[in-house]
Amino acid sequence: MDTSTHITMGFGLAGLAFIDPAVASGSELASAVLIGTVLGSNAPDFDYGIKIVKGNGMYTEHHRGLSHSIPSWFMWTGLLTAIIYLFHSNLSIPELIHLSGWIFLAVLLHVIFDICNAYGTQAARPFTKKWLSLNFISLFDPFIIFLHLLGFALWGLLDSPGIIFLLIYSTIGLYLLERFFSSRRAMTMVKKKLGGNGSITVIPTILWSVWHIVSETDSCLRSFELRSKDLKLIHTFEKSDPESSIIANAKKDQNVGHFLNNSKHVQTVVLPIPSGYEIRFFDLRFRTKNHYPYMAVCQMTKDGMILSSCTGWFHQADKFKSKLISHENSGKNQLEA
């Protein structure tokens, strides 16, 4: 989920914590739990530090990796409990146990909700490095945010946060079940319409009746939109030549490698530029209108020497052009992807 959702859920869990008699009866513990659930709801994303230290390419590959793994659930819980205790040293050992429990729940729910969307996580490490993604809620879900805002409003009016957020999270649980089964129904419908050939991924949008679909066969990639029962073809891409030396050389680039390690349904485009070639790799799971903003871009000379590269989310061509340090002006070779 996006950062705003994780922050919102942190405050929501602080309200839910009032069903715990120890929290409801202790103002200092309640204050500590509020800090703990907000930080715990965001702690797995503290791997943002990788971007600061190692750059965007390394962050793209490792985000939602080790920081979301099973050992990290306990690491974040212990670390945050210890830090909060420095500022709430009057808490007793039983109160610290309650604090740790709510922080652990916040961390765990962060990971669970991230598994539910298209990007996924490596939550099962160290047992497997496979990316786990269930693809049934979007990175930002307005309904989940709405329920939390409703809960906050009722909290201010009724002053019974434990009961209020118990009802809120029960509703969210039922909503997640409905979205999961909706995604399965969408997958069944698409397979029936497409004949079940190749690999198919169903991606949720913020609209309940609209799903983005990517179909991949040995020869092509296709992007669809499923609106209710109407399946509309958006784009068809012929797969690039796997023997292409240009693409093979581009894949040796570090940024491109970071991108490919956690991407799926990747389309490659080779463009001529004055200095040689510009190779763009798009992850077709993430479509915004007619654009695929999650990409890696590499520029190289005609003899295969890498000039520059970048990876990340780019909603406009100028955004990634500014991150590339090219030896020649390639401004005229922009592509509306």
N, C-alpha and C positions, 0 to 999 in steps of 0.2 A: 504494500500500500504506500501511498505518498506520505510525506512527513506530516502534513496537516492532519491526516487521519490518525497517525500514531500519537500525535500530541493530544488530539481530542479524546482518543481512547484512554490515554493516561489519566486525564481528569475524570473520565467516566468511571474508570476502575477505582479511583479514589472515593467516588461516591458509593460504588458497590461495596467497598470495604467496610462501610458502616453496618453491614449485616453481621460483621464480626463484633461480638460484644466488647472485646478488648479495645478495638478501635473506637467504637461508639462511646466508650466510657473514659477514654484517655485522650485529652486534647493534644498532648505532645506526641503521642503515638499517631494520632490522626494526621498531624502536620507532617510527621516523618513519612507516613504512608503516601501522602499526596506527592511529596518530592520523589519518593521511591517509584511510584507507579508511572509518573510522567517520565522520569529518566529511564526506567525499565522498559517502557513502551517504545523508547527510541534507541536504547543501548545497542541492539544488534546493528544499527546503521551508523554506529560510531566508527565503522571501517572507512568512513569518509576521509579519515586521516591518511589512508593509502593514497588518495587523490592528491592531497597536499604534499606528501613526501615523495611518492613514486610517479605521480602523473596520472592523467585520465585513462590511458590505456591499461595500466595495471589495475586501476580501480574498476574499470569496465569488466575485466575478467574475474576479479576476486570479490566484487560487491555481492553481498548475500551468500558468501561462501563460508569460510571458517567462522566468521562472526555470528552466523546463524546456526552453527553446528551444535550437536548435543552437549559436548563439554562446555561450550560457551554459555549455555543457559545457566549453568551453575557458576561459571566464572563471573558473568555479569551480576548475578544475584549476590554472590559473596563480596565482590568489589564494591557494589553500590551500597550494600548494607554497612560495610566497614566505613565508607566515606560519610554516609549519613550519620553514623554513630559518633563521628568526630564532632558533629554539631548538635547531637541529641544524646549526650553522654549520660543523661539521667534515666534512659530507658533500661528496664530490667532485662534479664536474659529471656524470660517468657515473651516480653514485648518485642525483643529483637527477632525471636522466632516468628512471631506474627508478621513483623515487618518483612522479613525474608520471604515468607510465603506469598505475600502480595506482590513483592517485586518479581519473584519467580513467575507468578501468573502473568504479570505484565509482559515479561520477556517472552514467555511461551506463546501468548496470544499474538504478539508481533510476528513471530515466526509462522504460526498457523495461518494468519491472514495473508502473509506474503506467499505462502504455498498456494493459496486459493487463486492467485492471479497469473497472468501469462508469463511474467518474468521468472517466477519460481525462486527456490533457494536450494542450497546444498545442506538441508537441515538434517539429513541422515548421516553426515560425516561423524565419526571416522569409519562407519561401516560401509559407506559407498559415497563416491563423489558425484553421483548422478544428480542432475538438477530435477527437483520435484516441483511440478507445476500442474495444478488441477484446472486452471483456465475457466473459472466460472464467476469471478467478480473482477471488475476493472480496478486499475491502480487507484482511482478515486471513485468512490461510490456515493452519490448524493444521498441515497436513502439511509445509509449508515450514519452519515454526518447529520442528517435531519433528525434521526432518532436520538442522537446524543444531545443536540441542541434542545430538543423537546425535553429531554431529561434534565438538562441544566435549568431550564425555565421552571419546570415543576419542582425542582430542588429549592429554588428561590421562593416559590409560593407555598410549598407544603412542608419543607424542612424534614423530609423523610428519605434521604438519599439512598439508603440501603435498599428499601423496598422498591423505590422508583427505578433504580438501575438494575435491580434483579429482573424487573419486568422488561426493561429496555433490552438487556442482554438475552433474555429468553426470546424476545421478538427477533432480535438479530440472528439468534441460532436457528429459528424457524425459517427466516429469510434466506440464510445460507443454504439450508437444505433444499428450499424451493429453487434457488439459483443453480445448485448442483444438478438437480434432476432436470431442470430446463436445459442445461448445457448438454446433458446426455440425450435428451429428446432432439435437440438441434443436431447433434452428431449423427444420430440415427437417420434423421430426415435428409441430411446432406449426403450421407453414404448411399442412401436409396436413390437420390437424384443423380449422383455422379457415378454410380455403379460400384462404389467401394474400391476403385483402383487407386493405388498409390497411398501416400501418407497424407492424412487430413488433420488439421488443427483448427479447433473452434476457439475464437477469442471473444470475450465479452466486451460490450461497450456500456456506457452509462444508461443507454436505453434498454429496457428489459426485453423488448421484442426484436432487437437488432443485434446480430452477431457478425463479426468479421471471420471469414473462412480462408484458409490457405490450403491448397491442394498441391502436392508434389509427386510427380512421376519421374521416370528415368529421363524423359525428354523435355519436360516443361514444368513451370511453376505457374499456378493460377491463383488469383485473388478474387474472392467473392464477397458479397454482402447478403446475408440472410435476414430478410425483414418479414417477420411473421412466418408465412410459408413460402414466400417469394424469394428465390435464389437468383441473384443478379451477378453476372460476371463483370468484374471491374477491370482487371488486367490479366493478360497472358504473356509470360516471358519464356522464350526458348532458353534452355540451359546453355551456359557458356561451354565452350570446348574444354573438357577436363585436361586435355593434353597441351593446352596453350602455355607456352613458356612465359608469356607476359604475366598471366594470372599466377602461375607457379612461383615466379619470382616475387610477386607482390605478397603471396602468402607467407613468404619467409620474413617479412617485415614484422617487427615486434608488436606494433599497434594492431596490425591486421590479425596477427595470431591471437592477441588478447580478445579481440572481437569475435573471432571464429570459435573460440573455446566455449562460449556460452550463448551462441546464436543457433537459430534453426530456420530452415527454409530461406537460405541465402541466395540472392540473385547478384550476379556480377556484371558490371558494365565497364567496358574499356573505351576510353575517349582519347583521341589524339590531341596533344597540346604542343606548343612550340618546342618545349624541351624534351618531348618524348611521348609519354603516355600518362593518363590519369585513370586509375582503376578504382571503382567504387563498389563496395560490398554492402548490400541492403538486407536487413532482416525483415522479411515480408509479414511477420506477425504483427508488426506495429505500424499500422496505417493511419494517417490523418488525412482525410479526404483523398486526394490523389498523390499523396506524398508519403514516403517511408523514411521517417527522420532518424531512425536508429541505424547507424552506418559506420563503416571504416573507409577511409580514403587514402590512397597511396599514389604518389607521383614518382616516376622513374624515367631515366634516360632510355634511348632506344637500344642501348647495349645492356640494359638491365640493372643499372646502378640506381638504388633508392635515393631520391632527393629529399622527400619529406613525407610525412603521414600523420594522420590523426584519427581518433575514433570517439564516438559519443552520440548525443542526440542533437541533430541539426535540422531545424525547421525551415531554414533558408540557406541557399547555396553560399551566400556571402559569409555566413557564420563559420562554415568550415574552411572557406577560402582564407579567412583571416588567421586560421590556425596553421595553415600550410606555409612553409617558407620555400617558395619556388624560385628557381634561378631565372625564370622568365615569366612574363605576364601571361597568365592563363585566364584572365577575366572574361574573354570572349567565348570560352568553352564551357560555360555553366550549363547544367542540365536541370530542368524541372523534373525531379525524380518522382 
